[in-house]
């Protein structure tokens, strides 16, 4: 499933970084890039990692500052994101 990437508080004309999803090793270090946002959406359908990190899309992962990684456990987040997505889709259908 694809998820829309939203930067809360960002203005319409404000430039935001392109986001990538990275897998982590057992020590929490970035292992590999597994998805990149395209047209403001992240496709997580083929992500198999249990724990991921969201961070700016960089060419060299060594450039990532561990302090700037948003680390998430997908088993905890996906149900919440799917519920939010379902509610927003239903709301858009009513408004339209």
DRENKOLFI-878657 format. One record per residue: residue number from 0; x, y, z of N, C-alpha, C, O, CB in turn. Coordinates in pm, whole numbers, plus 50000, padded with zeros to 5 digits. Last residue first. Glycine has a CB too. Layout:
// residues N
PT pos   nxx   nyy   nzz  caxx  cayy  cazz   cxx   cyy   czz   oxx   oyy   ozz  cbxx  cbyy  cbzz
PT NUM     X     Y     Z     X     Y     Z     X     Y     Z     X     Y     Z     X     Y     Z
...
//
This chain:
// residues 96
PT pos   nxx   nyy   nzz  caxx  cayy  cazz   cxx   cyy   czz   oxx   oyy   ozz  cbxx  cbyy  cbzz
PT  95 48330 51511 49851 48318 51524 49706 48175 51513 49667 48143 51521 49549 48401 51418 49634
PT  94 48281 51443 50118 48296 51583 50080 48277 51602 49932 48213 51699 49890 48433 51634 50121
PT  93 48277 51162 50106 48158 51236 50152 48166 51380 50107 48066 51436 50061 48144 51228 50305
PT  92 48534 51101 50018 48418 51055 49940 48292 51131 49979 48209 51161 49893 48397 50905 49960
PT  91 48687 51202 50226 48697 51264 50093 48578 51225 50007 48526 51308 49932 48827 51222 50023
PT  90 48611 51019 50424 48577 51159 50438 48584 51230 50303 48496 51310 50271 48670 51228 50539
PT  89 48724 50784 50328 48580 50793 50344 48536 50938 50352 48434 50975 50294 48535 50716 50468
PT  88 48993 50858 50340 48933 50822 50211 48783 50833 50218 48719 50885 50126 48974 50679 50170
PT  87 49025 50897 50616 49042 51010 50525 48981 50981 50389 48924 51071 50327 49190 51044 50511
PT  86 48981 50633 50709 48895 50744 50754 48904 50862 50659 48802 50923 50625 48934 50788 50896
PT  85 49190 50495 50581 49050 50458 50556 48955 50571 50596 48860 50600 50524 49014 50330 50633
PT  84 49413 50624 50694 49392 50627 50549 49246 50597 50516 49185 50666 50434 49485 50526 50478
PT  83 49381 50553 50962 49380 50694 50924 49350 50708 50776 49271 50794 50736 49514 50762 50958
PT  82 49411 50275 50934 49287 50331 50989 49273 50477 50950 49166 50521 50909 49284 50316 51141
PT  81 49672 50262 50837 49562 50209 50756 49428 50263 50804 49341 50294 50722 49561 50056 50759
PT  80 49815 50372 51051 49816 50439 50921 49700 50392 50834 49638 50473 50765 49948 50415 50851
PT  79 49760 50176 51245 49719 50315 51268 49713 50389 51135 49617 50462 51110 49817 50386 51365
PT  78 49877 49945 51131 49734 49948 51163 49681 50090 51183 49569 50122 51143 49707 49866 51288
PT  77 50155 50038 51099 50068 50011 50985 49919 50007 51019 49839 50063 50943 50106 49881 50922
PT  76 50281 50063 51358 50239 50179 51280 50139 50149 51170 50045 50227 51149 50357 50243 51220
PT  75 50348 49814 51466 50274 49911 51548 50212 50021 51463 50102 50067 51492 50367 49974 51652
PT  74 50484 49690 51263 50369 49619 51321 50285 49712 51408 50165 49691 51423 50416 49499 51402
PT  73 50701 49867 51221 50589 49863 51128 50466 49793 51184 50354 49835 51155 50631 49795 51001
PT  72 50844 50082 51433 50817 49938 51424 50690 49925 51340 50583 49968 51383 50800 49870 51568
PT  71 51068 50341 51339 50933 50292 51362 50928 50140 51353 51001 50079 51275 50835 50354 51262
PT  70 51265 50630 51375 51261 50484 51378 51121 50437 51418 51063 50484 51516 51367 50428 51476
PT  69 51389 50877 51205 51263 50849 51273 51244 50698 51264 51212 50645 51157 51140 50929 51209
PT  68 51709 51020 51238 51628 50908 51191 51500 50898 51273 51503 50910 51395 51708 50776 51200
PT  67 51880 51207 51338 51770 51255 51255 51683 51143 51199 51592 51169 51120 51824 51336 51142
PT  66 52086 51080 51468 51995 51161 51550 51872 51207 51472 51770 51241 51532 52069 51283 51604
PT  65 52240 50972 51262 52151 50884 51339 52051 50959 51427 51943 50908 51456 52234 50793 51427
PT  64 52258 51133 50962 52287 51154 51103 52190 51066 51183 52069 51085 51173 52274 51306 51143
PT  63 52382 51012 50658 52268 51021 50749 52315 51036 50893 52400 50960 50940 52177 50898 50735
PT  62 52604 50964 50505 52570 51103 50530 52452 51119 50627 52426 51230 50673 52538 51171 50400
PT  61 52605 50697 50457 52700 50744 50558 52667 50889 50596 52699 50933 50707 52847 50733 50507
PT  60 52446 50664 50235 52385 50646 50367 52476 50689 50482 52428 50714 50592 52346 50503 50387
PT  59 52441 50873 49971 52534 50795 50050 52480 50784 50192 52468 50885 50262 52677 50858 50049
PT  58 52217 51006 49876 52288 50916 49786 52380 50822 49864 52395 50705 49828 52370 50996 49684
PT  57 51915 51023 50071 52053 51064 50044 52119 50961 49954 52083 50843 49955 52133 51081 50177
PT  56 51616 51133 50179 51675 51048 50076 51813 51102 50044 51827 51215 49996 51585 51044 49948
PT  55 51575 51168 50533 51591 51226 50401 51654 51126 50305 51737 51044 50345 51676 51354 50408
PT  54 51391 50892 50685 51495 50995 50685 51501 51058 50547 51439 51007 50453 51634 50935 50725
PT  53 51269 50637 50884 51236 50738 50785 51340 50848 50798 51373 50891 50908 51090 50795 50804
PT  52 51347 50301 50936 51377 50439 50970 51334 50526 50853 51359 50492 50737 51530 50459 51002
PT  51 51190 50004 51070 51241 50089 50963 51280 50225 51019 51249 50258 51133 51136 50105 50850
PT  50 51151 49671 51158 51178 49806 51207 51242 49884 51093 51335 49837 51027 51272 49804 51333
PT  49 51103 49458 50991 51015 49478 51105 51029 49619 51160 50931 49680 51204 51046 49377 51215
PT  48 51108 49453 50635 51176 49482 50762 51074 49506 50872 50970 49568 50849 51269 49604 50747
PT  47 50985 49436 50393 50978 49319 50480 51041 49342 50617 51028 49257 50705 51045 49202 50414
PT  46 50806 49615 50160 50897 49628 50274 50876 49509 50367 50765 49484 50414 50875 49763 50350
PT  45 50627 49626 49957 50732 49523 49948 50832 49531 50062 50933 49461 50061 50805 49536 49816
PT  44 50454 49837 50025 50399 49703 50001 50505 49593 49996 50475 49478 50028 50321 49703 49872
PT  43 50501 50100 50062 50560 50009 50160 50517 49865 50138 50539 49780 50224 50524 50053 50300
PT  42 50559 50380 49891 50502 50247 49870 50574 50150 49963 50692 50121 49945 50514 50203 49721
PT  41 50482 50708 49967 50575 50599 49994 50504 50466 49974 50398 50443 50033 50633 50609 50139
PT  40 50436 51013 49785 50384 50889 49843 50496 50789 49862 50592 50784 49784 50274 50829 49755
PT  39 50518 51235 49640 50460 51256 49773 50404 51132 49839 50333 51143 49938 50354 51356 49764
PT  38 50633 51127 49411 50513 51209 49399 50440 51222 49533 50317 51220 49539 50419 51150 49294
PT  37 50780 50891 49609 50764 50933 49470 50630 51005 49460 50526 50949 49495 50772 50811 49371
PT  36 51016 50802 49854 50890 50868 49821 50892 50913 49676 50992 50965 49626 50865 50989 49915
PT  35 51169 50486 49841 51184 50630 49829 51049 50690 49792 50976 50635 49710 51292 50667 49722
PT  34 51298 50201 50018 51189 50268 49945 51217 50418 49945 51281 50470 50036 51049 50238 50009
PT  33 51531 50106 50127 51435 50008 50075 51316 50071 50004 51241 50001 49937 51386 49923 50187
PT  32 51872 50124 50184 51755 50202 50144 51657 50105 50080 51694 50030 49990 51794 50319 50044
PT  31 52023 49949 50463 52001 49973 50321 51876 50059 50300 51787 50065 50385 51988 49840 50245
PT  30 52104 50000 50734 52159 49889 50658 52145 49912 50507 52242 49898 50433 52089 49758 50698
PT  29 52169 50208 51003 52110 50199 50870 52184 50090 50791 52307 50088 50783 52118 50336 50795
PT  28 52153 50057 51328 52227 50129 51224 52162 50107 51089 52107 50000 51062 52375 50084 51221
PT  27 52043 49905 51528 51978 50030 51493 52052 50114 51390 52017 50230 51367 51958 50110 51614
PT  26 52145 49660 51571 52195 49767 51658 52134 49902 51625 52169 50003 51687 52347 49775 51648
PT  25 52034 49499 51371 51990 49481 51510 52038 49588 51608 51980 49606 51714 52037 49347 51559
PT  24 51993 49747 51105 52048 49624 51158 52004 49611 51304 51942 49704 51357 52205 49622 51146
PT  23 51714 49869 50912 51815 49884 51019 51869 49749 51059 51800 49647 51049 51756 49956 51141
PT  22 51617 50019 50604 51614 49908 50698 51730 49928 50796 51829 49994 50765 51624 49770 50625
PT  21 51455 50327 50526 51578 50250 50540 51554 50133 50634 51481 50146 50733 51694 50338 50590
PT  20 51288 50530 50304 51273 50432 50410 51399 50346 50409 51443 50299 50304 51143 50345 50392
PT  19 51301 50884 50238 51331 50745 50205 51307 50659 50329 51307 50708 50442 51477 50730 50153
PT  18 51174 51191 50111 51186 51095 50220 51217 50956 50164 51167 50917 50059 51058 51091 50304
PT  17 51290 51509 50028 51238 51383 49977 51270 51277 50082 51381 51274 50136 51299 51346 49837
PT  16 51205 51792 50237 51299 51692 50183 51227 51572 50124 51116 51537 50166 51395 51645 50292
PT  15 51016 52073 50113 51040 51970 50213 51132 51864 50153 51138 51848 50031 50905 51906 50261
PT  14 50959 52413 50071 51025 52295 50017 51054 52198 50132 51110 52237 50235 51156 52334 49943
PT  13 50646 52575 50085 50770 52540 50156 50830 52412 50098 50759 52313 50079 50743 52523 50307
PT  12 50399 52635 49993 50513 52672 49907 50648 52636 49970 50753 52665 49912 50509 52822 49877
PT  11 50233 52546 50201 50215 52493 50065 50337 52522 49976 50372 52439 49892 50090 52553 50002
PT  10 50424 52480 50502 50339 52565 50419 50335 52509 50276 50424 52434 50236 50391 52712 50418
PT   9 50416 52231 50750 50482 52286 50630 50381 52366 50549 50267 52324 50530 50543 52172 50543
PT   8 50271 52113 50950 50319 52249 50973 50389 52311 50853 50417 52430 50853 50413 52249 51088
PT   7 50370 51791 50871 50280 51873 50952 50345 52008 50978 50459 52016 51022 50246 51803 51086
PT   6 50413 51662 50575 50496 51731 50674 50405 51828 50749 50368 51933 50697 50618 51806 50607
PT   5 50315 51353 50456 50269 51487 50494 50363 51543 50599 50388 51478 50701 50123 51485 50546
PT   4 50290 51116 50212 50385 51176 50306 50340 51320 50330 50330 51400 50237 50534 51171 50250
PT   3 50061 50854 50176 50095 50993 50145 50188 51046 50254 50166 51023 50373 49967 51081 50134
PT   2 50142 50523 50098 50102 50619 50200 50148 50757 50161 50262 50776 50118 50158 50579 50338
PT   1 50042 50226 49933 50112 50355 49930 50055 50448 50035 49934 50451 50058 50102 50420 49790
PT   0 50084 49883 50000 50000 50000 50000 50089 50124 50000 50196 50125 50059 49904 50000 50121
//
